Amino acid sequence: MEGFEVAPYFERRVLNNPQRVHLILYIAETVRDPEETQIQSDGKIRHWRYVPQLRYHIRVTTTADGALFNAHEDSNYTRKKGRLE
């Protein structure tokens, strides 16, 4: 992931996970221009963005210093947004 530090957890759970590797194309954009962000109690930051190509939101979590920590589809967030619109 060019331009980002990568936490070991991210490498194990995202980069080496065939079920999540397709998210890599959308991670940088999600962190740089999120639809919504939330700071967790441990300092990690959650970033959400709707990805039209996938037809759902993804959530990217970064550490407090900006390293990529986790990324996954967030169908619960997508359903929640659908109910609000």
C-alpha positions, 0 to 999 in steps of 0.5 A: 500500500504505497503511501501508507504504513501497514500494521502487521495485523493489516498484512495478515487479515487484509493483504493475505486474505483472498476474501478481502484483497479486492478492497485494496483498490478502494482503501486509500480513497476511503482514508483520504476522503471518507464519508464518515469517520469515528475515533475509537476509545483506543485511538484508532480511527474508523473511515467509511466510504460507499464504493459504487463498484461493490455496492456497499460501504467499506470500513478502513481502520487506521491506528492513531498515527495513520497506519492501516490496521483493518479493512472490510465490507460493512454491510451493517453500515450500508443497511443503516444508511439505506434505512436513513435515506 
